[in-house]
Amino acid sequence: MLYYSLNNAAPLANFKEATIAGFAPDNGLYFPSVIPKFGSGLMGALPFIDKVTLGVEVMKPFVGNSIPEDILTDIITETAHFDFPLKKINDLVYVLELYHGPTLSFKDIGTLFMRKCLSYFLSSAQKKMVVLVATSGNTGASTIQRFKGIKDIEVVVLYPANHLSKFQEKQLNPADNIKVLKIAGSLDDCQQLVNKAFADKQLNEKLHLNTANSINIASWLPQQLYYYYAMQQWTEKAKPIVAVPSGNFGNISAGILATVSRLPINRLVAACNTNDILTNYLKKGIYEPSIVKPTLSNALDVSNPYNFERVQALYNKDFDLIKRRISSVKVDDKQTLATIKNVYEKHGYLLDPHAAVAYAALQVEIKSKQQRGMLLATAHPVKRLETINNAVGKIDTLSEIHNDMLSAKTTKPIEMNADYQTLKSYLMA
Ligand SMILES: *Cc1c(COP(=O)(O)O)cnc(C)c1O
């Protein structure tokens, strides 16, 4: 498999080259030159094959000759080491829980797959690397957990001040090869600093920068796997309408990728909070990033989702096709709180604020009793305990996990203004 840059001004790269580079040399996102179509054989076999076999079958065409099959099998075995249970909330709605990994969010899948690939590639290339990550909390936590103590890779995490919950901030604990920067700004500011660093040739040559979020194909592509794992467990006749809490659109674009490969999903819904850019785009065809407004579902506080370009590429930039295949629903904080409360009281299921946005989006999208919905629960509710407490009151089991985390000893982050020269001097030193 070869990958091209969506900026169309860089040479093609294989999986290994694209993974080691992160961004393409023209600062574009890499995108597969061919999207494999899996036949009815694989789709029919879904309920009968194990997670690892399925993962290898799906990822093999994307990885190509870059990784031998036995190593890929090991990587998938380790990446998919936790459960992805599909649970029924009520007659119409199911939830796929993606937060049973070590740092309690779905980011644990992409970050580990990427780290395993990098370790394999670096062992033969003997290159050192600095991984820069802008995070609203969860990617940072997962990257730290996955990269801590790894030889030849240093990690620098940037997160927006006043944006994370206490639990999330606690998870961002520096280590020998891990630096944590608390940036006075928004998530978009952090992402822009990272983008500037990548565009800075001098810095790049010195440090060999990479990134660990869905910009990197090795972190983006494995995210399609849990859509397959969900469909392994799907027993309803109707194909599901799948709602994905969407920030930078890495997750939903991986789901779209799976549907282009013919995974039988009815449609995908981008569940957004008030920072929603897609609703207007789908209505009018105008893509207009605005200023980010902080919300209770903070991982969705993104005004200009970088993976939107991948969404367009997946549909060959055909606006009418995009309009037919995906939709977008905007959910505000008031609805988010009310949804957490209603679903907990009526169905005994505890949604985190991101999953609540997706649940509320399904209420709009499910239009008849014959349809079925599935939402992706992207993080454990304990990560936003303050919001849960506001919505439903105190829950003892959650408070315990929360207090354990808060009493853990951690080192303070380095505080920094959202200023590129400051960041550059810091990185150069
Ligand atoms: C990162 C994150 C999202 C958004 O995912 P994207 O791939 O950026 O759209 C949603 N929910 C949670 C909990 C997250 O951590």
The ligand as a Gaussian input file, in Angstrom:
#p B3LYP/6-31G(d) Opt

LIG

0 1
 C      -10.371000      12.326000      21.425000
 C      -11.727000      12.112000      21.934000
 C      -12.856000      12.284000      21.119000
 C      -12.773000      12.849000      19.735000
 O      -12.196000      11.955000      18.838000
 P      -11.759000      12.484000      17.397000
 O      -11.115000      11.304000      16.789000
 O      -10.794000      13.598000      17.657000
 O      -12.976000      12.938000      16.709000
 C      -14.102000      11.964000      21.633000
 N      -14.244000      11.552000      22.897000
 C      -13.193000      11.410000      23.724000
 C      -13.437000      10.988000      25.110000
 C      -11.897000      11.679000      23.275000
 O      -10.869000      11.541000      24.114000

